[in-house]
Amino acid sequence: MAELAISSSEYGSRRTELLDQADSDGHDGVVLFGALNIQYMTGMYHLPTERPCIVGMTRDRIEAVVPQLEEKHAEREDFPFDGVTAYFDYPQGDPMQRAAEMCERLGVADGSILADADGSPSRNGYSGPRLSDVVPGSVTVTEYITDMREVKSETEVDLIREASVWANYGHRLLQEKLEPGRRPVTISSEVEAEGTKVMLDTLGDRFEMMDWTAPMMCKFTAGDVTYEPHSVDQTNRIRRGDNIVSIVKPTVGGYTTELERTMFVGEPSAEQRDYFDIMTEAQDLAIETIAPGVEYAAVEEVLRDYYEEQGVAEYTKHHVGHNIGLEGHERPFLDVDYEGTIREGELYTVEPGFYVPEGGGFRHSDTVVVTEGGTESLTYYERDIDSLTVEV
């Protein structure tokens, strides 16, 4: 895609939709505290800390309240603010009083405010006050922006598709570096550094970093550690015969993808091959089930039946997958207790996995977008066991 960013017109359409919803629910304006909600609505990204960034919106005006260290950034021409108020720091800058003054200027302080939270999130030591403590009007908290983020636009899908191209490249680097005696943490660091360099050399000035995360994130576990799906232990040395469970997550234009593979260092055993075949068949079944109108629960129900047939149900530790976009995990979820039906434009990490005592973990993850007729896989790295076996 020519521009690796959401257009100003798309941000404008999002704000119109939000303000239409606020108006229909009887609210006079909107106030946002969530960093990703602010980014989704205005394009302004920032590093969230104890220092609140606050955005207020009406039909006529958009304002931001930010700490001084974000002031010049917030005043960028491509952000839509009619006014930016900067305070020195928290708590001495009294940011919520500045927010109250912003609401006065917007003409909503005495009215009804739709907000994504009643004040800044309690992070890094922030402890208040709430928005409802500093304005005389009413504050109603909703998750409407979170609802909006569930279905992606064509541009959002294109950004995730571009990130998926780099996931393929990063995973190729990772597989080429696997060898006995090396530690996962050092290999991951090399992949992130080398992959990021090639990404930036290729994409050039079109690429913009929006947080401290490396443009290409790579992590993996090896051997017995793979039994724990969310283990952060990458310090054990790789051994011949280990299985590897990887994750590569580049980010482009603020949007991320997910590519995970189960690999083997040296010829896999017969037992490893059997478990691998069950795992890949499970992922195939899940992808084949996903389509518009299908219940979210139905996808995991299919997998539960299959795992029972294969005798591995006791080894499962998580549901089938989740939506993805500005965050690595977003709703909806492919879970038996999640109500509703799949819609065109939703994205999912399809990652049915299981974890065998003394045998380790077996999980692929691919990012798919729901289309009119089913799905399109945005990630495309090899999935077969021979391609994922490292010769040693």
C-alpha positions as CSV (number, residue, x, y, z in Angstrom):
1,M,0.0,0.0,0.0
2,A,1.2,3.5,-0.8
3,E,0.7,5.0,2.6
4,L,1.3,3.0,5.7
5,A,-1.3,4.9,7.8
6,I,-4.9,5.5,8.4
7,S,-6.1,8.5,6.3
8,S,-7.5,11.7,7.9
9,S,-10.8,11.0,6.2
10,E,-11.1,7.6,7.9
11,Y,-10.3,9.2,11.3
12,G,-13.0,11.8,10.5
13,S,-15.5,9.1,9.7
14,R,-14.8,7.3,13.0
15,R,-15.4,10.5,14.9
16,T,-18.6,11.2,13.1
17,E,-19.8,7.6,13.9
18,L,-18.9,8.1,17.6
19,L,-20.5,11.5,17.9
20,D,-23.7,10.2,16.1
21,Q,-23.9,7.4,18.7
22,A,-23.3,9.9,21.5
23,D,-26.0,12.2,20.1
24,S,-28.5,9.4,19.7
25,D,-28.0,8.4,23.3
26,G,-28.6,11.9,24.5
27,H,-25.0,13.0,25.2
28,D,-23.5,16.5,24.5
29,G,-20.0,15.4,23.8
30,V,-17.2,12.8,24.2
31,V,-14.2,12.6,26.5
32,L,-11.5,10.0,26.0
33,F,-8.7,8.8,28.3
34,G,-7.6,5.5,26.8
35,A,-4.4,5.8,24.7
36,L,-5.6,3.4,22.0
37,N,-9.0,5.0,21.9
38,I,-7.4,8.4,21.4
39,Q,-5.2,6.9,18.7
40,Y,-8.2,5.2,17.0
41,M,-10.2,8.4,16.9
42,T,-7.5,11.0,16.1
43,G,-4.3,9.3,15.0
44,M,-2.4,10.8,18.0
45,Y,-0.4,8.0,19.6
46,H,1.5,8.5,22.8
47,L,3.3,6.6,25.5
48,P,0.7,6.1,28.3
49,T,2.1,6.8,31.8
50,E,0.8,8.3,35.1
51,R,0.5,11.6,33.1
52,P,-3.0,11.6,31.6
53,C,-3.6,12.5,28.0
54,I,-7.3,13.6,27.5
55,V,-9.3,14.3,24.4
56,G,-12.7,16.1,24.2
57,M,-14.9,16.2,21.2
58,T,-18.1,17.8,20.0
59,R,-19.5,18.4,16.5
60,D,-17.8,21.8,16.5
61,R,-14.4,21.4,18.2
62,I,-11.8,18.8,19.3
63,E,-9.3,19.6,22.1
64,A,-6.5,17.7,23.9
65,V,-5.0,18.1,27.3
66,V,-1.5,16.6,27.5
67,P,1.7,16.8,29.6
68,Q,4.3,19.2,28.4
69,L,6.5,16.4,27.2
70,E,3.7,15.5,24.6
71,E,2.8,19.1,23.7
72,K,4.8,19.5,20.4
73,H,3.8,16.0,19.4
74,A,0.1,16.8,20.0
75,E,0.4,19.9,17.9
76,R,1.3,18.0,14.7
77,E,-0.7,19.3,11.7
78,D,-2.0,15.9,10.9
79,F,-3.7,15.6,14.3
80,P,-7.2,17.1,14.3
81,F,-7.0,19.3,17.5
82,D,-8.4,22.8,17.5
83,G,-6.7,23.4,20.7
84,V,-4.0,21.7,22.9
85,T,-3.6,22.5,26.6
86,A,-0.3,21.4,28.2
87,Y,0.3,20.9,31.9
88,F,3.7,20.5,33.5
89,D,3.4,17.1,35.1
90,Y,1.3,14.9,37.4
91,P,0.3,15.5,40.1
92,Q,1.6,19.1,40.2
93,G,0.0,20.1,36.9
94,D,-3.5,19.1,38.1
95,P,-4.4,17.5,34.7
96,M,-8.0,16.7,35.7
97,Q,-8.7,20.4,36.4
98,R,-7.3,21.1,33.0
99,A,-9.8,18.5,31.7
100,A,-12.6,20.2,33.5
101,E,-11.7,23.5,31.9
102,M,-11.6,21.8,28.5
103,C,-15.1,20.5,29.1
104,E,-16.2,24.1,29.9
105,R,-14.8,25.4,26.7
106,L,-16.5,22.6,24.7
107,G,-19.8,23.5,26.4
108,V,-20.3,20.0,27.9
109,A,-19.2,20.4,31.6
110,D,-22.8,21.0,32.8
111,G,-24.3,18.5,30.4
112,S,-24.1,14.8,29.6
113,I,-20.6,13.4,28.7
114,L,-20.0,10.1,27.0
115,A,-16.6,8.8,28.1
116,D,-14.5,5.7,27.6
117,A,-13.6,5.8,31.4
118,D,-14.4,8.0,34.3
119,G,-10.9,9.4,34.5
120,S,-7.4,8.3,33.6
121,P,-6.5,4.6,34.1
122,S,-4.7,3.7,37.3
123,R,-1.3,3.1,35.8
124,N,2.3,3.9,37.0
125,G,0.9,5.3,40.2
126,Y,-1.9,7.6,39.0
127,S,-4.7,7.7,41.5
128,G,-7.2,10.3,40.4
129,P,-9.4,12.2,40.6
130,R,-12.2,11.0,38.4
131,L,-13.8,13.1,35.6
132,S,-17.1,13.0,37.5
133,D,-15.4,14.6,40.5
134,V,-14.4,17.7,38.5
135,V,-17.4,18.5,36.3
136,P,-21.0,19.3,37.5
137,G,-22.6,17.3,34.7
138,S,-23.1,13.6,34.2
139,V,-20.5,11.1,32.9
140,T,-21.6,7.9,31.2
141,V,-18.9,5.3,30.5
142,T,-19.4,3.0,27.5
143,E,-17.2,0.6,25.5
144,Y,-18.5,1.9,22.2
145,I,-15.1,2.5,20.7
146,T,-14.1,-1.1,21.6
147,D,-17.2,-2.2,19.8
148,M,-16.2,-0.2,16.7
149,R,-12.7,-1.7,16.7
150,E,-14.1,-5.2,16.3
151,V,-14.7,-4.9,12.5
152,K,-11.7,-3.6,10.5
153,S,-11.8,-1.3,7.5
154,E,-10.0,-2.2,4.2
155,T,-7.1,0.1,5.2
156,E,-6.8,-1.6,8.6
157,V,-6.7,-5.0,6.9
158,D,-4.1,-3.8,4.4
159,L,-1.9,-2.6,7.3
160,I,-2.2,-6.0,8.9
161,R,-1.5,-7.7,5.6
162,E,1.7,-5.6,5.2
163,A,2.7,-6.6,8.8
164,S,2.1,-10.2,7.8
165,V,4.6,-10.0,5.0
166,W,7.2,-9.0,7.5
167,A,6.1,-11.7,9.9
168,N,7.0,-14.2,7.1
169,Y,10.4,-12.6,6.6
170,G,11.1,-12.5,10.4
171,H,10.2,-16.1,10.8
172,R,12.5,-17.1,8.0
173,L,15.3,-15.3,9.8
174,L,14.4,-17.1,13.0
175,Q,14.3,-20.6,11.5
176,E,17.7,-20.1,9.9
177,K,19.3,-19.2,13.2
178,L,18.0,-22.2,15.2
179,E,20.8,-24.6,16.3
180,P,21.6,-26.6,19.4
181,G,23.5,-24.7,22.2
182,R,22.1,-21.3,21.4
183,R,19.7,-19.5,23.7
184,P,16.2,-18.4,22.5
185,V,16.6,-14.9,23.9
186,T,19.8,-14.1,22.0
187,I,18.3,-15.5,18.7
188,S,15.1,-13.4,19.2
189,S,17.1,-10.3,19.7
190,E,19.1,-10.9,16.5
191,V,15.8,-11.5,14.6
192,E,14.3,-8.3,15.9
193,A,17.4,-6.2,15.1
194,E,18.0,-7.7,11.6
195,G,14.3,-7.8,10.7
196,T,13.7,-4.3,11.8
197,K,16.7,-3.0,9.8
198,V,15.4,-4.6,6.6
199,M,11.8,-3.4,7.3
200,L,13.0,0.2,7.7
201,D,15.4,0.1,4.8
202,T,12.5,-1.2,2.6
203,L,9.6,0.8,3.8
204,G,11.6,4.0,4.3
205,D,9.9,7.2,5.5
206,R,6.5,5.7,5.1
207,F,7.1,3.7,8.3
208,E,6.4,5.5,11.7
209,M,7.1,4.0,15.1
210,M,4.2,4.6,17.5
211,D,5.5,3.0,20.7
212,W,8.7,1.5,22.3
213,T,8.0,-1.9,20.8
214,A,10.4,-3.1,18.1
215,P,8.8,-2.9,14.6
216,M,9.5,-6.6,14.5
217,M,8.9,-8.5,17.7
218,C,10.1,-12.1,17.9
219,K,10.0,-14.5,20.9
220,F,10.1,-18.3,21.2
221,T,10.5,-21.1,23.7
222,A,12.3,-24.4,23.4
223,G,12.1,-27.9,24.7
224,D,10.3,-28.5,28.0
225,V,9.5,-24.8,28.4
226,T,7.0,-25.0,25.5
227,Y,4.7,-26.9,27.8
228,E,3.8,-23.5,29.4
229,P,2.1,-21.5,26.6
230,H,2.9,-18.1,28.1
231,S,6.3,-18.8,29.6
232,V,8.7,-15.9,29.3
233,D,11.8,-18.2,29.9
234,Q,14.0,-17.9,26.9
235,T,17.3,-18.6,28.6
236,N,17.6,-22.4,28.4
237,R,19.9,-23.6,25.6
238,I,18.4,-25.3,22.6
239,R,19.0,-29.1,22.4
240,R,18.8,-31.6,19.6
241,G,15.3,-33.1,19.6
242,D,13.6,-29.9,21.0
243,N,10.4,-28.6,19.7
244,I,10.2,-24.9,19.3
245,V,7.0,-22.7,19.7
246,S,7.6,-19.3,18.2
247,I,5.8,-16.0,17.8
248,V,6.7,-13.2,15.3
249,K,4.6,-10.0,15.5
250,P,5.6,-7.0,13.3
251,T,3.6,-3.8,13.6
252,V,2.8,-1.5,10.7
253,G,0.9,1.8,11.0
254,G,0.0,0.8,14.6
255,Y,-1.5,-2.5,13.6
256,T,0.0,-5.9,14.4
257,T,-0.3,-9.4,13.2
258,E,0.5,-12.8,14.7
259,L,2.5,-15.7,13.2
260,E,3.3,-18.7,15.3
261,R,4.9,-22.0,14.4
262,T,5.9,-25.3,16.0
263,M,9.3,-26.4,14.7
264,F,11.8,-29.1,15.5
265,V,15.5,-29.1,16.0
266,G,16.6,-32.3,14.3
267,E,14.4,-35.2,13.1
268,P,11.1,-35.2,15.1
269,S,10.1,-38.4,16.9
270,A,7.1,-40.5,15.9
271,E,5.2,-39.1,18.9
272,Q,6.1,-35.5,17.9
273,R,4.9,-36.2,14.4
274,D,1.6,-37.5,15.6
275,Y,0.9,-34.5,17.9
276,F,2.0,-32.2,15.1
277,D,-0.5,-33.8,12.7
278,I,-3.3,-33.4,15.2
279,M,-2.4,-29.8,15.8
280,T,-2.4,-28.8,12.1
281,E,-5.6,-30.7,11.4
282,A,-7.2,-28.8,14.3
283,Q,-6.1,-25.5,12.8
284,D,-7.5,-26.5,9.4
285,L,-10.9,-27.4,11.0
286,A,-11.0,-24.0,12.8
287,I,-10.3,-22.0,9.7
288,E,-12.8,-24.0,7.7
289,T,-15.5,-23.3,10.3
290,I,-15.0,-19.5,10.4
291,A,-17.4,-17.6,8.2
292,P,-19.9,-14.7,8.5
293,G,-23.0,-15.8,10.5
294,V,-21.3,-18.6,12.3
295,E,-21.5,-18.4,16.1
296,Y,-18.2,-17.6,17.9
297,A,-18.8,-20.6,20.1
298,A,-19.2,-23.0,17.2
299,V,-15.6,-22.7,16.2
300,E,-14.3,-24.0,19.6
301,E,-17.1,-26.6,19.8
302,V,-15.8,-28.2,16.6
303,L,-12.3,-28.3,18.1
304,R,-13.4,-29.7,21.4
305,D,-15.1,-32.6,19.6
306,Y,-12.0,-33.2,17.5
307,Y,-9.6,-33.1,20.5
308,E,-11.8,-35.6,22.3
309,E,-11.7,-38.0,19.3
310,Q,-7.9,-37.6,19.2
311,G,-7.4,-38.1,22.9
312,V,-5.7,-34.8,23.6
313,A,-8.6,-32.7,25.1
314,E,-6.9,-32.9,28.6
315,Y,-3.9,-31.1,27.2
316,T,-5.6,-27.9,26.0
317,K,-5.1,-24.7,28.0
318,H,-6.8,-21.9,26.0
319,H,-9.5,-21.1,23.5
320,V,-9.1,-21.1,19.7
321,G,-8.3,-17.5,19.1
322,H,-9.0,-13.8,19.3
323,N,-9.4,-10.6,17.2
324,I,-6.3,-8.5,16.6
325,G,-5.5,-5.0,15.5
326,L,-4.2,-2.1,17.5
327,E,-3.7,-4.6,20.3
328,G,-2.4,-8.1,20.2
329,H,-5.6,-9.3,21.9
330,E,-9.0,-7.8,21.1
331,R,-12.5,-9.1,21.2
332,P,-14.4,-11.0,19.9
333,F,-13.0,-14.3,21.0
334,L,-13.4,-17.7,19.5
335,D,-14.7,-19.2,22.7
336,V,-17.6,-21.5,23.7
337,D,-18.9,-18.9,26.2
338,Y,-18.6,-15.9,23.8
339,E,-22.0,-14.9,22.5
340,G,-22.8,-13.7,19.0
341,T,-21.9,-14.4,15.4
342,I,-18.9,-13.8,13.3
343,R,-19.0,-10.8,10.9
344,E,-17.2,-10.0,7.7
345,G,-14.2,-7.8,8.4
346,E,-13.3,-9.3,11.8
347,L,-9.8,-10.7,12.1
348,Y,-8.7,-13.7,14.1
349,T,-5.5,-15.4,15.3
350,V,-6.4,-19.0,14.8
351,E,-4.2,-20.8,17.3
352,P,-5.7,-24.0,18.7
353,G,-2.9,-25.6,20.7
354,F,-2.3,-28.3,23.3
355,Y,0.5,-29.0,25.7
356,V,1.7,-32.4,26.6
357,P,3.5,-33.2,29.8
358,E,7.1,-34.3,29.0
359,G,6.3,-33.6,25.3
360,G,5.9,-29.8,25.2
361,G,3.7,-27.5,23.2
362,F,2.2,-27.8,19.8
363,R,0.6,-24.6,18.3
364,H,0.5,-22.8,15.0
365,S,-1.1,-19.4,14.8
366,D,-2.2,-17.6,11.6
367,T,-4.0,-14.3,11.3
368,V,-7.1,-14.5,9.1
369,V,-9.6,-11.9,8.0
370,V,-13.3,-12.9,7.6
371,T,-14.5,-12.5,4.1
372,E,-17.9,-12.8,2.5
373,G,-17.3,-16.4,1.7
374,G,-15.1,-17.5,4.6
375,T,-11.6,-16.4,5.4
376,E,-8.4,-15.1,3.8
377,S,-5.1,-16.0,5.6
378,L,-2.9,-12.9,5.9
379,T,0.0,-14.9,7.3
380,Y,1.4,-17.6,5.0
381,Y,4.6,-19.2,6.4
382,E,5.0,-22.9,5.8
383,R,2.9,-25.1,8.0
384,D,4.1,-28.7,7.2
385,I,6.5,-30.6,9.5
386,D,9.2,-31.2,6.9
387,S,9.5,-27.4,6.2
388,L,9.6,-26.7,9.9
389,T,12.3,-29.2,10.8
390,V,15.8,-27.8,11.2
391,E,18.6,-30.1,10.1
392,V,21.4,-30.5,12.7
